[in-house]
Amino acid sequence: MSPRPNALPAEERRANTVETVLELAAESNPGEITTAAIAARMQLTQGALFRHFPSKDAIWSAVLDWVAERLLARLERAAAGAATPLAALEAMFLAHVDFVAENPGVPRILFGELQRREDSPAKRLVRQLMARYGERLGQLLAAGRAAGEMAPELDVQAAATLFIGTIQGLVMQATLAGDMAGIRQQAPRAFAIYRRGIAA
């Protein structure tokens, strides 16, 4: 017999909360998601929810921790299977796009956090994620340039920014079209253009 919703272990309850927030974010404006809506979707009281998270900011921080851990791990796995820095960049690009297609609530939450005026814990986590991502891209771009696979005059910082910006542009277009899954068809064509810009 499976445990009742209000009798789940604490770690499982926190994981379910993250999943619920991502589901709600895929369906509606993340800025309008309330703790009452999260609790209702989980068939809990708000009091039960707050036994695992002291505040709404703590819930958002848990969601962004989940995003950072899963996205960066997926990118590293993709890069590890590639033979060259340029192949690793392409694998990471496509892995990131797959992650977004599978988790359409994620970019909505990230964009929403970055628009907030206050420097929330969640916003700081987004900045940390982007810094770690940019650093990893910089390493690959520098390695590709040193190996002669990429143009010797390549601006590594600008190329890393463009890599992330290209994905963000695809995500924005898919969001506007209401077809996040369609991003997978656009991604290889977009990367081909990026590749021509950085290759030796």
GROMACS elastic network, one bead per residue, 0.5 to 0.9 nm:
[ bonds ]
;  ai    aj funct       b0    kb
    1     4     6  0.89486   500
    3     6     6  0.79662   500
    3     7     6  0.57676   500
    3     8     6  0.60717   500
    4     7     6  0.51271   500
    4     8     6  0.67365   500
    5     8     6  0.59781   500
    5    13     6  0.85319   500
    5    42     6  0.76899   500
    5    43     6  0.72557   500
    5    44     6  0.76333   500
    6     9     6  0.89888   500
    6    13     6  0.85579   500
    6    43     6  0.81980   500
    6    44     6  0.67532   500
    6    48     6  0.76752   500
    7    10     6  0.88635   500
    7    13     6  0.88337   500
    8    11     6  0.82875   500
    8    12     6  0.63018   500
    8    13     6  0.59452   500
    9    12     6  0.53620   500
    9    13     6  0.61264   500
    9    14     6  0.87695   500
   10    14     6  0.62414   500
   10    15     6  0.86723   500
   10    52     6  0.68380   500
   11    14     6  0.51788   500
   11    15     6  0.62753   500
   11    16     6  0.86404   500
   11    52     6  0.87613   500
   12    15     6  0.50096   500
   12    16     6  0.60654   500
   12    17     6  0.85163   500
   13    16     6  0.50543   500
   13    17     6  0.61620   500
   13    18     6  0.87744   500
   13    49     6  0.85196   500
   13    52     6  0.76030   500
   14    17     6  0.50201   500
   14    18     6  0.64067   500
   14    19     6  0.87850   500
   14    49     6  0.88150   500
   14    52     6  0.66880   500
   14    53     6  0.80574   500
   14    59     6  0.85035   500
   14    62     6  0.80648   500
   15    18     6  0.51883   500
   15    19     6  0.63575   500
   15    20     6  0.86575   500
   15    62     6  0.87229   500
   15    63     6  0.88421   500
   15    66     6  0.87871   500
   16    19     6  0.50436   500
   16    20     6  0.60683   500
   16    21     6  0.86419   500
   16    42     6  0.79788   500
   17    20     6  0.50226   500
   17    21     6  0.62215   500
   17    22     6  0.86705   500
   17    38     6  0.73837   500
   17    39     6  0.84462   500
   17    42     6  0.75754   500
   17    49     6  0.82385   500
   17    59     6  0.77129   500
   17    62     6  0.88959   500
   17    63     6  0.83877   500
   18    21     6  0.52119   500
   18    22     6  0.63028   500
   18    23     6  0.86897   500
   18    59     6  0.73884   500
   18    60     6  0.82389   500
   18    62     6  0.68272   500
   18    63     6  0.51856   500
   18    64     6  0.88802   500
   18    66     6  0.76497   500
   19    22     6  0.51725   500
   19    23     6  0.62130   500
   19    24     6  0.86953   500
   19    63     6  0.81632   500
   20    23     6  0.50538   500
   20    24     6  0.61701   500
   20    25     6  0.85132   500
   20    38     6  0.65961   500
   20    39     6  0.89833   500
   20    41     6  0.71249   500
   20    42     6  0.71538   500
   21    24     6  0.50995   500
   21    25     6  0.59991   500
   21    26     6  0.85928   500
   21    30     6  0.83512   500
   21    33     6  0.79355   500
   21    38     6  0.65881   500
   21    59     6  0.85014   500
   21    60     6  0.83513   500
   21    63     6  0.74915   500
   21   105     6  0.81163   500
   22    25     6  0.50331   500
   22    26     6  0.62379   500
   22    27     6  0.88176   500
   22    30     6  0.88786   500
   22    63     6  0.77491   500
   22   103     6  0.72803   500
   22   104     6  0.78493   500
   22   106     6  0.65052   500
   22   109     6  0.81442   500
   23    26     6  0.52362   500
   23    27     6  0.66129   500
   23    28     6  0.89177   500
   23   103     6  0.83416   500
   23   104     6  0.83578   500
   23   105     6  0.63636   500
   24    27     6  0.51456   500
   24    28     6  0.60458   500
   24    29     6  0.82487   500
   24    30     6  0.73749   500
   24    33     6  0.72048   500
   24    37     6  0.85221   500
   24    38     6  0.78290   500
   24    41     6  0.86233   500
   24   105     6  0.73236   500
   25    28     6  0.52868   500
   25    29     6  0.61545   500
   25    31     6  0.86597   500
   25    33     6  0.74848   500
   25   104     6  0.78971   500
   25   106     6  0.74115   500
   25   108     6  0.65456   500
   25   109     6  0.66381   500
   26    29     6  0.80444   500
   26    30     6  0.81870   500
   26   103     6  0.77779   500
   26   104     6  0.53970   500
   26   106     6  0.76621   500
   26   107     6  0.89743   500
   26   108     6  0.72471   500
   26   109     6  0.88519   500
   27    30     6  0.86641   500
   27   104     6  0.89498   500
   27   105     6  0.75734   500
   28    31     6  0.86021   500
   28    32     6  0.75383   500
   28    33     6  0.76703   500
   28   105     6  0.87410   500
   28   108     6  0.89558   500
   29    32     6  0.54959   500
   29    33     6  0.69500   500
   29   108     6  0.75121   500
   29   109     6  0.84282   500
   29   112     6  0.82912   500
   30    33     6  0.52666   500
   30    34     6  0.87943   500
   30   105     6  0.82269   500
   30   108     6  0.66814   500
   30   109     6  0.57977   500
   30   112     6  0.66791   500
   30   113     6  0.88661   500
   31    34     6  0.82193   500
   31   109     6  0.80727   500
   31   112     6  0.65871   500
   31   113     6  0.83489   500
   33    36     6  0.82220   500
   33    37     6  0.63322   500
   33    38     6  0.72651   500
   34    37     6  0.51234   500
   34    38     6  0.63914   500
   34    39     6  0.86251   500
   34    56     6  0.80480   500
   35    39     6  0.60265   500
   35    40     6  0.84135   500
   35    46     6  0.66155   500
   35    49     6  0.79589   500
   35    50     6  0.88383   500
   35    55     6  0.88292   500
   35    56     6  0.66281   500
   35    59     6  0.89265   500
   36    39     6  0.51398   500
   36    40     6  0.59966   500
   36    41     6  0.85920   500
   36    45     6  0.77851   500
   36    46     6  0.60046   500
   37    40     6  0.50399   500
   37    41     6  0.61438   500
   37    42     6  0.85816   500
   38    41     6  0.52839   500
   38    42     6  0.63018   500
   38    43     6  0.85930   500
   38    44     6  0.84441   500
   38    46     6  0.82923   500
   38    49     6  0.83784   500
   39    42     6  0.50678   500
   39    43     6  0.59624   500
   39    45     6  0.56897   500
   39    46     6  0.55359   500
   39    47     6  0.87867   500
   39    48     6  0.80736   500
   39    49     6  0.63322   500
   40    44     6  0.59043   500
   40    45     6  0.70977   500
   40    46     6  0.81578   500
   41    44     6  0.76991   500
   42    45     6  0.86655   500
   44    47     6  0.80566   500
   44    48     6  0.61949   500
   44    49     6  0.68602   500
   45    48     6  0.52403   500
   45    49     6  0.65316   500
   45    50     6  0.88166   500
   46    50     6  0.61565   500
   46    51     6  0.87052   500
   47    50     6  0.51182   500
   47    51     6  0.63928   500
   48    51     6  0.52625   500
   48    52     6  0.73837   500
   49    52     6  0.57681   500
   49    53     6  0.65287   500
   49    54     6  0.87076   500
   50    54     6  0.54255   500
   50    55     6  0.67766   500
   50    56     6  0.85985   500
   51    54     6  0.69286   500
   52    59     6  0.89287   500
   53    56     6  0.73527   500
   53    57     6  0.86432   500
   53    58     6  0.57919   500
   53    59     6  0.61047   500
   53    62     6  0.89502   500
   54    57     6  0.82856   500
   54    58     6  0.63605   500
   54    59     6  0.82181   500
   55    58     6  0.51503   500
   55    59     6  0.66766   500
   55    60     6  0.89373   500
   56    59     6  0.50509   500
   56    60     6  0.63643   500
   56    61     6  0.86252   500
   57    60     6  0.50393   500
   57    61     6  0.60687   500
   57    62     6  0.85825   500
   57   120     6  0.75797   500
   57   121     6  0.69786   500
   57   122     6  0.68720   500
   58    62     6  0.61915   500
   58    63     6  0.86666   500
   58   121     6  0.81357   500
   58   122     6  0.81789   500
   59    62     6  0.51189   500
   59    63     6  0.63202   500
   59    64     6  0.87721   500
   60    63     6  0.50303   500
   60    64     6  0.62455   500
   60    65     6  0.85592   500
   60   109     6  0.88102   500
   60   121     6  0.84168   500
   60   122     6  0.59839   500
   61    64     6  0.51268   500
   61    65     6  0.60407   500
   61    66     6  0.85412   500
   61   121     6  0.65321   500
   61   123     6  0.85829   500
   61   125     6  0.72207   500
   62    65     6  0.50395   500
   62    66     6  0.62087   500
   62    67     6  0.86860   500
   62   122     6  0.85045   500
   63    66     6  0.51093   500
   63    67     6  0.63084   500
   63    68     6  0.87687   500
   63   106     6  0.88711   500
   63   122     6  0.86461   500
   64    68     6  0.60488   500
   64    69     6  0.84401   500
   64   106     6  0.85456   500
   64   109     6  0.85511   500
   64   110     6  0.82213   500
   64   122     6  0.66616   500
   64   123     6  0.89912   500
   64   125     6  0.66640   500
   64   126     6  0.70891   500
   64   129     6  0.88212   500
   65    68     6  0.52025   500
   65    69     6  0.60673   500
   65    70     6  0.85200   500
   65   122     6  0.87730   500
   65   125     6  0.73686   500
   65   129     6  0.89918   500
   66    69     6  0.53108   500
   66    70     6  0.60924   500
   66    71     6  0.83420   500
   67    70     6  0.53801   500
   67    71     6  0.57724   500
   67    72     6  0.82256   500
   67   106     6  0.72950   500
   67   129     6  0.89001   500
   68    71     6  0.53397   500
   68    72     6  0.58567   500
   68    73     6  0.82080   500
   68   125     6  0.83185   500
   68   126     6  0.81665   500
   68   128     6  0.89151   500
   68   129     6  0.59507   500
   69    72     6  0.56244   500
   69    73     6  0.60636   500
   69    74     6  0.86013   500
   70    73     6  0.52092   500
   70    74     6  0.61044   500
   70    75     6  0.86423   500
   70    99     6  0.87809   500
   71    74     6  0.51634   500
   71    75     6  0.62088   500
   71    76     6  0.86815   500
   71    95     6  0.85939   500
   71    96     6  0.70607   500
   71    99     6  0.69548   500
   72    75     6  0.50524   500
   72    76     6  0.61554   500
   72    77     6  0.86280   500
   72    96     6  0.89393   500
   72   129     6  0.83412   500
   72   132     6  0.85180   500
   72   133     6  0.73408   500
   73    76     6  0.51586   500
   73    77     6  0.62388   500
   73    78     6  0.86562   500
   74    77     6  0.51574   500
   74    78     6  0.62176   500
   74    79     6  0.86880   500
   74    92     6  0.80517   500
   74    95     6  0.67436   500
   74    96     6  0.77506   500
   74    99     6  0.81308   500
   75    78     6  0.50821   500
   75    79     6  0.61742   500
   75    80     6  0.85569   500
   75    91     6  0.77891   500
   75    92     6  0.50421   500
   75    93     6  0.81366   500
   75    95     6  0.61744   500
   75    96     6  0.67581   500
   76    79     6  0.51034   500
   76    80     6  0.59799   500
   76    81     6  0.87967   500
   76    92     6  0.75865   500
   77    80     6  0.51414   500
   77    81     6  0.66523   500
   77    92     6  0.85136   500
   78    81     6  0.56743   500
   78    82     6  0.70578   500
   78    88     6  0.68619   500
   78    89     6  0.87601   500
   78    90     6  0.88807   500
   78    91     6  0.53262   500
   78    92     6  0.55774   500
   78    93     6  0.89951   500
   78    94     6  0.86622   500
   78    95     6  0.65502   500
   79    82     6  0.54093   500
   79    83     6  0.86368   500
   79    84     6  0.89246   500
   79    85     6  0.80940   500
   79    87     6  0.77606   500
   79    89     6  0.68884   500
   79    90     6  0.84016   500
   79    91     6  0.60055   500
   79    92     6  0.59457   500
   80    83     6  0.82094   500
   80    88     6  0.72326   500
   81    87     6  0.89950   500
   81    88     6  0.74780   500
   81    91     6  0.83098   500
   82    85     6  0.74229   500
   82    86     6  0.84291   500
   82    87     6  0.54818   500
   82    89     6  0.85937   500
   82    90     6  0.88617   500
   82    91     6  0.71456   500
   83    86     6  0.84864   500
   83    87     6  0.63873   500
   83    88     6  0.71502   500
   84    87     6  0.51348   500
   84    88     6  0.60936   500
   84    89     6  0.86844   500
   84   140     6  0.89971   500
   84   144     6  0.75675   500
   84   149     6  0.84188   500
   85    89     6  0.62207   500
   85    90     6  0.87376   500
   85   139     6  0.89837   500
   85   140     6  0.53603   500
   85   141     6  0.68890   500
   85   142     6  0.87827   500
   85   143     6  0.64629   500
   85   144     6  0.51682   500
   85   145     6  0.89227   500
   85   147     6  0.87110   500
   85   149     6  0.79091   500
   86    89     6  0.50747   500
   86    90     6  0.63963   500
   86    91     6  0.86625   500
   86   140     6  0.76187   500
   86   141     6  0.76694   500
   86   144     6  0.64223   500
   86   149     6  0.72197   500
   86   150     6  0.78338   500
   86   195     6  0.79324   500
   86   199     6  0.80670   500
   87    90     6  0.51283   500
   87    91     6  0.61531   500
   87    92     6  0.86016   500
   88    91     6  0.50190   500
   88    92     6  0.60964   500
   88    93     6  0.85211   500
   88   140     6  0.76386   500
   89    92     6  0.50899   500
   89    93     6  0.60745   500
   89    94     6  0.86778   500
   89   137     6  0.74884   500
   89   140     6  0.71910   500
   89   141     6  0.81491   500
   89   163     6  0.88042   500
   90    93     6  0.50172   500
   90    94     6  0.62486   500
   90    95     6  0.84606   500
   90   188     6  0.84002   500
   90   191     6  0.69237   500
   90   192     6  0.88351   500
   90   195     6  0.82980   500
   91    94     6  0.53184   500
   91    95     6  0.59984   500
   91    96     6  0.85537   500
   92    96     6  0.59933   500
   92    97     6  0.85269   500
   93    96     6  0.52769   500
   93    97     6  0.63661   500
   93    98     6  0.87673   500
   93   163     6  0.78138   500
   93   164     6  0.85281   500
   93   167     6  0.75236   500
   93   187     6  0.78106   500
   93   188     6  0.86553   500
   93   191     6  0.74418   500
   94    97     6  0.50470   500
   94    98     6  0.61663   500
   94    99     6  0.86203   500
   94   184     6  0.77143   500
   94   187     6  0.66767   500
   94   188     6  0.73171   500
   94   191     6  0.85330   500
   95    98     6  0.50492   500
   95    99     6  0.61926   500
   95   100     6  0.87421   500
   96    99     6  0.50548   500
   96   100     6  0.63645   500
   96   101     6  0.87099   500
   96   167     6  0.79824   500
   97   100     6  0.51565   500
   97   101     6  0.61961   500
   97   102     6  0.86354   500
   97   167     6  0.71438   500
   97   170     6  0.86783   500
   97   171     6  0.82682   500
   97   183     6  0.68240   500
   97   184     6  0.64155   500
   97   187     6  0.70480   500
   98   101     6  0.50497   500
   98   102     6  0.61470   500
   98   103     6  0.85148   500
   98   181     6  0.85030   500
   98   183     6  0.82748   500
   98   184     6  0.67008   500
   99   102     6  0.51904   500
   99   103     6  0.60571   500
   99   104     6  0.83876   500
   99   106     6  0.89434   500
  100   104     6  0.54579   500
  100   105     6  0.81001   500
  100   106     6  0.67943   500
  100   107     6  0.70404   500
  100   171     6  0.78522   500
  100   180     6  0.76975   500
  100   181     6  0.84789   500
  100   183     6  0.85178   500
  101   104     6  0.56776   500
  101   171     6  0.89573   500
  101   180     6  0.55417   500
  101   181     6  0.50410   500
  101   182     6  0.79942   500
  101   183     6  0.69086   500
  101   184     6  0.73197   500
  102   105     6  0.89908   500
  102   180     6  0.86153   500
  102   181     6  0.77623   500
  103   106     6  0.57235   500
  103   107     6  0.81771   500
  104   107     6  0.64412   500
  104   108     6  0.72779   500
  104   175     6  0.86821   500
  104   180     6  0.65512   500
  104   181     6  0.85793   500
  105   108     6  0.53305   500
  105   109     6  0.63048   500
  105   110     6  0.88088   500
  106   109     6  0.52350   500
  106   110     6  0.62444   500
  106   111     6  0.86746   500
  107   111     6  0.59536   500
  107   112     6  0.82410   500
  107   168     6  0.84621   500
  107   171     6  0.74583   500
  107   172     6  0.87764   500
  108   111     6  0.53116   500
  108   112     6  0.59802   500
  108   113     6  0.86117   500
  108   175     6  0.87054   500
  109   113     6  0.61142   500
  109   114     6  0.86480   500
  110   113     6  0.52318   500
  110   114     6  0.62850   500
  110   115     6  0.87901   500
  110   123     6  0.82208   500
  110   126     6  0.68430   500
  111   114     6  0.52237   500
  111   115     6  0.64144   500
  112   115     6  0.53205   500
  112   116     6  0.68107   500
  113   116     6  0.54282   500
  113   117     6  0.88756   500
  113   120     6  0.82260   500
  113   122     6  0.69018   500
  113   123     6  0.54601   500
  113   126     6  0.77368   500
  114   117     6  0.80776   500
  114   123     6  0.61362   500
  114   126     6  0.76581   500
  114   127     6  0.86128   500
  115   118     6  0.89990   500
  115   123     6  0.89755   500
  116   119     6  0.74889   500
  116   120     6  0.80399   500
  116   123     6  0.78556   500
  117   120     6  0.86097   500
  118   123     6  0.84001   500
  119   122     6  0.81810   500
  119   123     6  0.60987   500
  119   124     6  0.67980   500
  120   123     6  0.50817   500
  120   124     6  0.63741   500
  120   125     6  0.87220   500
  121   124     6  0.51294   500
  121   125     6  0.63334   500
  121   126     6  0.88458   500
  122   125     6  0.50093   500
  122   126     6  0.63809   500
  122   127     6  0.88000   500
  123   126     6  0.50754   500
  123   127     6  0.63990   500
  123   128     6  0.87235   500
  124   127     6  0.50747   500
  124   128     6  0.62247   500
  124   129     6  0.86351   500
  125   128     6  0.50017   500
  125   129     6  0.61254   500
  125   130     6  0.86265   500
  126   129     6  0.50622   500
  126   130     6  0.62254   500
  126   131     6  0.85820   500
  127   130     6  0.51518   500
  127   131     6  0.60950   500
  127   132     6  0.86589   500
  128   131     6  0.50367   500
  128   132     6  0.61897   500
  128   133     6  0.85141   500
  129   132     6  0.52704   500
  129   133     6  0.61124   500
  129   134     6  0.85348   500
  130   134     6  0.59448   500
  130   135     6  0.84554   500
  130   164     6  0.88555   500
  131   134     6  0.51077   500
  131   135     6  0.60873   500
  131   136     6  0.86835   500
  132   135     6  0.50995   500
  132   136     6  0.63080   500
  132   137     6  0.87029   500
  133   136     6  0.52615   500
  133   137     6  0.62916   500
  133   138     6  0.86176   500
  133   160     6  0.88669   500
  133   164     6  0.86980   500
  134   137     6  0.50887   500
  134   138     6  0.60631   500
  134   139     6  0.86964   500
  134   157     6  0.81004   500
  134   160     6  0.59717   500
  134   161     6  0.72533   500
  134   164     6  0.80281   500
  135   138     6  0.50109   500
  135   139     6  0.63528   500
  135   140     6  0.88921   500
  135   157     6  0.89847   500
  135   160     6  0.83262   500
  136   139     6  0.51658   500
  136   140     6  0.65231   500
  136   141     6  0.87215   500
  136   160     6  0.89091   500
  137   140     6  0.52123   500
  137   141     6  0.60970   500
  137   142     6  0.85103   500
  137   156     6  0.84839   500
  137   157     6  0.87595   500
  137   159     6  0.85629   500
  137   160     6  0.56694   500
  137   161     6  0.89657   500
  137   163     6  0.83054   500
  138   141     6  0.50814   500
  138   142     6  0.59692   500
  138   143     6  0.84067   500
  138   156     6  0.58865   500
  138   157     6  0.64879   500
  138   159     6  0.81056   500
  138   160     6  0.60229   500
  139   142     6  0.52301   500
  139   143     6  0.60914   500
  139   144     6  0.85863   500
  139   156     6  0.86586   500
  140   143     6  0.50135   500
  140   144     6  0.60798   500
  140   145     6  0.85701   500
  141   144     6  0.50491   500
  141   145     6  0.61620   500
  141   146     6  0.85958   500
  141   150     6  0.76386   500
  141   154     6  0.84162   500
  141   155     6  0.89445   500
  141   156     6  0.59405   500
  141   157     6  0.87837   500
  141   159     6  0.76981   500
  141   160     6  0.76231   500
  141   198     6  0.88181   500
  142   145     6  0.50645   500
  142   146     6  0.61014   500
  142   147     6  0.85472   500
  142   150     6  0.86243   500
  142   154     6  0.86334   500
  142   156     6  0.64192   500
  143   146     6  0.50917   500
  143   147     6  0.61219   500
  143   148     6  0.86562   500
  143   149     6  0.85681   500
  143   150     6  0.87857   500
  144   147     6  0.51018   500
  144   148     6  0.62751   500
  144   149     6  0.50697   500
  144   150     6  0.53585   500
  144   151     6  0.85155   500
  144   199     6  0.87172   500
  145   148     6  0.51599   500
  145   149     6  0.58160   500
  145   151     6  0.60801   500
  145   152     6  0.56665   500
  145   153     6  0.82583   500
  145   154     6  0.71214   500
  145   156     6  0.86387   500
  145   199     6  0.86519   500
  145   200     6  0.81588   500
  146   149     6  0.75977   500
  146   150     6  0.78855   500
  146   152     6  0.76158   500
  147   150     6  0.75445   500
  148   151     6  0.69059   500
  148   152     6  0.69411   500
  148   199     6  0.87835   500
  148   200     6  0.66964   500
  149   152     6  0.86738   500
  149   198     6  0.88528   500
  149   199     6  0.61681   500
  149   200     6  0.55570   500
  150   153     6  0.85518   500
  150   154     6  0.70491   500
  150   198     6  0.56302   500
  151   154     6  0.52141   500
  151   197     6  0.86775   500
  151   198     6  0.59736   500
  151   199     6  0.54970   500
  152   155     6  0.88155   500
  152   200     6  0.72091   500
  153   156     6  0.89384   500
  154   157     6  0.88845   500
  154   158     6  0.84621   500
  154   159     6  0.74705   500
  154   198     6  0.65712   500
  154   199     6  0.87357   500
  154   200     6  0.89418   500
  155   158     6  0.54420   500
  155   159     6  0.60487   500
  155   160     6  0.86632   500
  155   198     6  0.89229   500
  156   159     6  0.50508   500
  156   160     6  0.61429   500
  156   161     6  0.86328   500
  157   160     6  0.51964   500
  157   161     6  0.62900   500
  157   162     6  0.86634   500
  158   161     6  0.50380   500
  158   162     6  0.61024   500
  158   163     6  0.85863   500
  159   162     6  0.50279   500
  159   163     6  0.61196   500
  159   164     6  0.88186   500
  159   194     6  0.88303   500
  159   197     6  0.89157   500
  159   198     6  0.74371   500
  160   163     6  0.50873   500
  160   164     6  0.65234   500
  160   165     6  0.85186   500
  161   164     6  0.54278   500
  161   165     6  0.59602   500
  161   166     6  0.85318   500
  162   166     6  0.58593   500
  162   167     6  0.85990   500
  162   194     6  0.81810   500
  163   166     6  0.53411   500
  163   167     6  0.66998   500
  163   168     6  0.88659   500
  163   191     6  0.84861   500
  163   194     6  0.74853   500
  164   167     6  0.52807   500
  164   168     6  0.62367   500
  164   169     6  0.86680   500
  165   169     6  0.60564   500
  165   170     6  0.86110   500
  166   169     6  0.50712   500
  166   170     6  0.63248   500
  166   171     6  0.86580   500
  166   190     6  0.74460   500
  166   191     6  0.82093   500
  166   194     6  0.82701   500
  167   170     6  0.50938   500
  167   171     6  0.61694   500
  167   172     6  0.86126   500
  167   187     6  0.78838   500
  167   190     6  0.86311   500
  168   171     6  0.50040   500
  168   172     6  0.61128   500
  168   173     6  0.86399   500
  169   172     6  0.50722   500
  169   173     6  0.62210   500
  169   174     6  0.85659   500
  170   173     6  0.51822   500
  170   174     6  0.61185   500
  170   175     6  0.85244   500
  170   183     6  0.64225   500
  170   186     6  0.74529   500
  170   187     6  0.74156   500
  170   190     6  0.83983   500
  171   174     6  0.50703   500
  171   175     6  0.60187   500
  171   176     6  0.85866   500
  171   180     6  0.72417   500
  171   183     6  0.69316   500
  172   175     6  0.50470   500
  172   176     6  0.62004   500
  172   177     6  0.85874   500
  173   176     6  0.51427   500
  173   177     6  0.61444   500
  173   178     6  0.85182   500
  173   179     6  0.87265   500
  173   180     6  0.86788   500
  173   183     6  0.84028   500
  174   177     6  0.50095   500
  174   178     6  0.59635   500
  174   179     6  0.52402   500
  174   181     6  0.78316   500
  174   182     6  0.67289   500
  174   183     6  0.60575   500
  175   178     6  0.50014   500
  175   179     6  0.64220   500
  175   180     6  0.60934   500
  176   179     6  0.78678   500
  177   180     6  0.78398   500
  178   181     6  0.89993   500
  179   182     6  0.54388   500
  179   183     6  0.75066   500
  180   183     6  0.56674   500
  180   184     6  0.82878   500
  181   184     6  0.61832   500
  181   185     6  0.82199   500
  182   185     6  0.55731   500
  182   186     6  0.68827   500
  183   186     6  0.51784   500
  183   187     6  0.60575   500
  184   187     6  0.53982   500
  184   188     6  0.75902   500
  185   188     6  0.68315   500
  185   189     6  0.78322   500
  186   189     6  0.56562   500
  186   190     6  0.63128   500
  186   191     6  0.88121   500
  187   190     6  0.51213   500
  187   191     6  0.61014   500
  187   192     6  0.85959   500
  188   191     6  0.51214   500
  188   192     6  0.61523   500
  188   193     6  0.88936   500
  189   192     6  0.51263   500
  189   193     6  0.67060   500
  189   194     6  0.89054   500
  190   193     6  0.53932   500
  190   194     6  0.64572   500
  190   195     6  0.86992   500
  191   195     6  0.58839   500
  191   196     6  0.85601   500
  192   195     6  0.50329   500
  192   196     6  0.63444   500
  192   197     6  0.88238   500
  193   196     6  0.52604   500
  193   197     6  0.65488   500
  194   197     6  0.51760   500
  194   198     6  0.66571   500
  194   199     6  0.87073   500
  195   198     6  0.54169   500
  195   199     6  0.58143   500
  196   199     6  0.54986   500
  196   200     6  0.84014   500
  197   200     6  0.86676   500
